[in-house]
Amino acid sequence: MRRYSEAVRADVRRRMSPPQRQNVARISEELGIHVATLYK
C-alpha cells in the first residue's frame, strides 16, 4: 500500500474542505490517487 506524505494529506484535506470544497473526482485525477483512498 502506498503511503502519502503529511504535506499531500494536508493539501487534500484543504481542497476537500470549505470554502474550497473541490470535486473529489477532480482531485483524484489531478493527484493520481484513487477516489476511495481520498474518502478514507
N, CA and C atoms as a LAMMPS dump frame, in Angstrom:
ITEM: TIMESTEP
0
ITEM: NUMBER OF ATOMS
120
ITEM: BOX BOUNDS ff ff ff
-5.0000000000000000e+02 5.0000000000000000e+02
-5.0000000000000000e+02 5.0000000000000000e+02
-5.0000000000000000e+02 5.0000000000000000e+02
ITEM: ATOMS id mol type element x y z
1 1 1 N 0.843 -1.177 0
2 1 2 C 0 0 0
3 1 3 C 0.887 1.238 0
4 2 1 N 0.517 2.204 -0.833
5 2 2 C 1.298 3.43 -0.95
6 2 3 C 0.989 4.359 0.222
7 3 1 N 2.018 4.993 0.742
8 3 2 C 1.837 5.96 1.827
9 3 3 C 2.108 7.361 1.285
10 4 1 N 1.316 8.292 1.754
11 4 2 C 1.429 9.679 1.292
12 4 3 C 1.977 10.547 2.41
13 5 1 N 2.775 11.533 2.014
14 5 2 C 3.395 12.415 2.999
15 5 3 C 2.329 13.267 3.683
16 6 1 N 2.692 13.803 4.806
17 6 2 C 1.772 14.668 5.551
18 6 3 C 1.427 15.904 4.726
19 7 1 N 2.347 16.369 3.899
20 7 2 C 2.076 17.534 3.049
21 7 3 C 0.976 17.226 2.03
22 8 1 N 1.021 16.053 1.441
23 8 2 C -0.013 15.651 0.476
24 8 3 C -1.345 15.506 1.191
25 9 1 N -1.335 14.88 2.353
26 9 2 C -2.568 14.698 3.127
27 9 3 C -3.185 16.045 3.491
28 10 1 N -2.354 16.991 3.915
29 10 2 C -2.848 18.323 4.292
30 10 3 C -3.438 19.036 3.078
31 11 1 N -2.794 18.894 1.93
32 11 2 C -3.29 19.516 0.7
33 11 3 C -4.655 18.949 0.33
34 12 1 N -4.805 17.64 0.407
35 12 2 C -6.082 17.005 0.075
36 12 3 C -7.172 17.451 1.045
37 13 1 N -6.866 17.465 2.346
38 13 2 C -7.856 17.924 3.334
39 13 3 C -8.289 19.361 3.059
40 14 1 N -7.317 20.213 2.736
41 14 2 C -7.61 21.619 2.448
42 14 3 C -8.518 21.738 1.223
43 15 1 N -8.236 20.951 0.191
44 15 2 C -9.013 21.03 -1.041
45 15 3 C -10.416 20.439 -0.899
46 16 1 N -10.592 19.499 0.036
47 16 2 C -11.899 18.86 0.222
48 16 3 C -12.78 19.613 1.216
49 17 1 N -12.213 20.558 1.943
50 17 2 C -12.944 21.276 2.989
51 17 3 C -13.409 22.643 2.5
52 18 1 N -14.456 23.165 3.131
53 18 2 C -14.903 24.523 2.788
54 18 3 C -13.805 25.524 3.114
55 19 1 N -13.671 26.608 2.466
56 19 2 C -14.533 27.13 1.407
57 19 3 C -14.201 26.604 0.022
58 20 1 N -13.066 25.908 -0.153
59 20 2 C -12.704 25.43 -1.494
60 20 3 C -13.609 24.311 -1.98
61 21 1 N -13.779 23.291 -1.173
62 21 2 C -14.585 22.114 -1.455
63 21 3 C -14.599 21.727 -2.933
64 22 1 N -13.458 21.257 -3.414
65 22 2 C -13.329 20.831 -4.804
66 22 3 C -13.928 19.442 -5.003
67 23 1 N -14.244 19.137 -6.227
68 23 2 C -14.794 17.85 -6.608
69 23 3 C -13.77 16.755 -6.337
70 24 1 N -14.164 15.709 -5.609
71 24 2 C -13.242 14.634 -5.225
72 24 3 C -12.712 13.911 -6.46
73 25 1 N -13.548 13.713 -7.455
74 25 2 C -13.097 13.046 -8.684
75 25 3 C -12.002 13.861 -9.367
76 26 1 N -12.13 15.159 -9.319
77 26 2 C -11.127 16.025 -9.945
78 26 3 C -9.799 15.968 -9.185
79 27 1 N -9.876 16.014 -7.846
80 27 2 C -8.669 15.906 -7.022
81 27 3 C -7.982 14.569 -7.306
82 28 1 N -8.77 13.511 -7.368
83 28 2 C -8.25 12.178 -7.636
84 28 3 C -7.498 12.138 -8.959
85 29 1 N -8.1 12.71 -9.976
86 29 2 C -7.484 12.729 -11.304
87 29 3 C -6.189 13.531 -11.305
88 30 1 N -6.206 14.692 -10.673
89 30 2 C -5.032 15.563 -10.656
90 30 3 C -3.859 14.95 -9.899
91 31 1 N -4.15 14.28 -8.776
92 31 2 C -3.084 13.747 -7.934
93 31 3 C -2.751 12.283 -8.213
94 32 1 N -3.617 11.61 -8.969
95 32 2 C -3.384 10.202 -9.262
96 32 3 C -3.642 9.306 -8.059
97 33 1 N -4.565 9.718 -7.206
98 33 2 C -4.93 8.943 -6.011
99 33 3 C -6.365 8.472 -6.197
100 34 1 N -6.621 7.185 -5.98
101 34 2 C -7.958 6.63 -6.172
102 34 3 C -8.965 7.345 -5.289
103 35 1 N -10.181 7.496 -5.805
104 35 2 C -11.251 8.206 -5.1
105 35 3 C -11.517 7.576 -3.715
106 36 1 N -11.556 6.258 -3.652
107 36 2 C -11.822 5.579 -2.372
108 36 3 C -10.748 5.902 -1.346
109 37 1 N -9.507 6.044 -1.791
110 37 2 C -8.41 6.396 -0.887
111 37 3 C -8.622 7.802 -0.337
112 38 1 N -9.085 8.715 -1.161
113 38 2 C -9.322 10.079 -0.706
114 38 3 C -10.413 10.145 0.349
115 39 1 N -11.431 9.315 0.215
116 39 2 C -12.51 9.316 1.197
117 39 3 C -12.076 8.731 2.532
118 40 1 N -11.075 7.836 2.512
119 40 2 C -10.581 7.259 3.767
120 40 3 C -9.832 8.308 4.525
